[in-house]
Amino acid sequence: QTVLKPKEAVVSTQSTGQTVLKPKDEDTKDDERNPVWLCDKAGVFYKMGNFPAAINAYSEAIKISPTLPKLYINRASCYIVLNLYEDAVIDCTRALDLLTPPVEANRLSRVRTLAKRGSAFCQLGSLDRALEDYELASKLSPDNDSLRRDLDTLRAQMGDN
């Protein structure tokens, strides 16, 4: 089996519906080298429930443009659906590193990412780390009822242990 290097491959959907990497050649569309297009394609795969294909597309987009936090945040969502919580934590942490400096313009992305990482930490049994993330997210978005309920549930769960 041939292993394709990122610069030699693009995402392709075969007639069977399976998503694979194919070699780049003269038939490769410029869109397939565009991280925004790949992100949109990944979103379509996600909505279809094809999470491995979405991860593949997000991964290709990250190889092209590794400084877009949205790519890591969205790929983390796929990892969570597939119970790949360690990978989700890694991607959320990378996204948070990229969402600097912390300013109003990226506040909601930071809230979303902290909550997502907190959820992954919960699934991994790292409740103290999950609590830290949920508390930070709640401070950034104090009017978020859903986040407040999750935080209350987590605190109650920790009190039971």
matplotlib code that plots the C-alpha trace (Angstrom):
import matplotlib.pyplot as plt

x = [0.0, 1.3, 1.4, 0.7, 2.3, 0.0, 1.3, 0.7, -2.9, -6.4, -9.7, -11.8, -15.2, -15.4, -18.6, -19.1, -19.5, -16.2, -14.0, -10.3, -7.1, -6.2, -2.9, -2.8, -2.5, -3.6, -7.2, -6.9, -9.1, -7.7, -10.6, -9.2, -6.1, -8.1, -8.5, -11.9, -13.2, -11.9, -13.5, -16.9, -16.5, -15.8, -18.9, -21.0, -19.4, -20.1, -23.8, -24.0, -22.6, -19.4, -17.1, -13.9, -14.3, -14.8, -11.7, -9.8, -10.9, -10.2, -6.7, -5.9, -7.1, -4.8, -1.9, -2.4, -3.3, -2.3, -3.1, -6.9, -8.4, -11.8, -10.3, -9.1, -12.3, -14.4, -12.1, -12.4, -16.1, -15.7, -13.3, -15.8, -18.5, -16.1, -15.1, -11.6, -11.4, -7.6, -7.5, -10.3, -8.3, -5.2, -7.2, -9.0, -5.7, -4.2, -7.2, -7.0, -3.3, -4.2, -7.0, -4.6, -4.6, -7.8, -10.0, -13.7, -13.5, -12.5, -14.4, -17.2, -14.7, -12.8, -16.0, -17.0, -13.6, -13.2, -16.7, -15.7, -12.4, -14.2, -16.6, -13.7, -12.0, -15.2, -15.3, -11.7, -12.5, -10.4, -13.1, -10.8, -9.5, -13.1, -14.2, -11.4, -12.4, -16.2, -15.5, -13.3, -16.0, -18.7, -16.7, -16.4, -20.1, -22.0, -25.4, -25.0, -27.7, -26.6, -23.0, -24.2, -26.3, -23.4, -21.2, -23.8, -24.1, -20.3, -20.1, -22.9, -21.1, -17.8, -19.7, -21.0, -17.5]
y = [0.0, 3.4, 6.1, 9.5, 12.5, 15.5, 17.6, 14.7, 13.9, 15.3, 14.2, 12.2, 10.6, 7.4, 6.1, 3.8, 6.8, 6.0, 9.0, 8.5, 10.3, 10.3, 11.5, 15.1, 15.4, 17.6, 16.7, 18.0, 21.0, 24.1, 23.8, 20.6, 22.5, 25.2, 24.8, 26.7, 24.4, 21.3, 22.7, 23.1, 19.6, 18.2, 20.0, 18.2, 14.8, 15.6, 16.4, 13.1, 11.2, 10.3, 11.3, 9.5, 11.4, 14.6, 14.0, 13.3, 16.5, 18.6, 16.9, 17.8, 21.4, 21.6, 20.4, 23.3, 25.9, 24.8, 28.1, 28.1, 27.3, 26.4, 23.3, 21.9, 22.7, 21.0, 18.0, 17.7, 17.4, 14.5, 12.8, 13.2, 11.5, 8.7, 8.5, 9.5, 11.8, 12.1, 13.3, 15.8, 17.2, 17.6, 19.5, 21.7, 22.6, 23.5, 25.6, 27.4, 28.1, 29.6, 31.7, 34.2, 36.9, 36.4, 39.2, 39.8, 38.7, 35.1, 34.9, 32.7, 30.3, 30.0, 29.3, 26.6, 25.1, 25.1, 23.4, 20.8, 20.0, 19.9, 17.4, 15.3, 15.5, 14.3, 11.3, 10.5, 10.7, 13.8, 15.6, 18.2, 19.3, 19.3, 21.5, 24.0, 24.2, 24.6, 27.2, 29.2, 28.9, 30.0, 33.1, 34.0, 33.4, 33.9, 34.1, 30.7, 28.6, 25.3, 25.8, 26.7, 23.5, 21.4, 23.0, 22.3, 18.7, 18.2, 19.7, 17.4, 14.4, 15.4, 15.7, 12.1, 10.7]
z = [0.0, -1.0, 1.7, 0.4, 1.9, 2.6, -0.3, -2.6, -1.6, -1.6, -0.2, -2.7, -2.5, -4.5, -6.2, -3.3, -1.0, 0.8, 1.4, 0.7, -0.1, -3.8, -5.3, -6.4, -10.2, -13.0, -12.2, -8.6, -8.2, -6.5, -4.0, -2.8, -1.6, 0.0, 3.8, 3.9, 1.2, 3.1, 6.3, 4.5, 3.1, 6.5, 7.8, 5.2, 6.2, 9.9, 9.2, 7.3, 10.3, 8.4, 11.2, 9.9, 6.6, 8.5, 10.5, 7.3, 5.7, 8.8, 9.1, 5.5, 6.1, 9.2, 7.1, 4.7, 7.4, 10.9, 12.5, 12.1, 15.5, 14.0, 12.3, 15.6, 17.4, 14.7, 14.5, 18.3, 17.9, 15.6, 18.0, 20.9, 18.8, 18.1, 21.8, 21.0, 24.0, 24.3, 20.7, 21.5, 24.4, 22.3, 19.5, 22.0, 23.7, 20.4, 19.5, 22.8, 22.2, 18.9, 20.3, 21.7, 22.8, 24.7, 23.4, 22.9, 19.3, 20.2, 23.6, 22.2, 20.5, 23.7, 25.7, 23.1, 23.2, 27.0, 27.3, 24.6, 26.4, 29.7, 28.3, 27.0, 30.4, 32.0, 29.7, 30.6, 34.3, 34.8, 36.7, 38.4, 35.0, 33.6, 36.4, 35.7, 32.0, 32.8, 35.4, 33.0, 30.3, 32.7, 33.7, 30.0, 29.4, 32.7, 31.0, 29.3, 31.0, 29.4, 30.5, 34.0, 34.2, 33.0, 35.6, 38.4, 37.2, 37.3, 40.8, 42.0, 40.4, 42.1, 45.4, 45.0, 44.6]

ax = plt.figure().add_subplot(projection="3d")
ax.plot(x, y, z, "-o")
ax.set_aspect("equal")
plt.show()
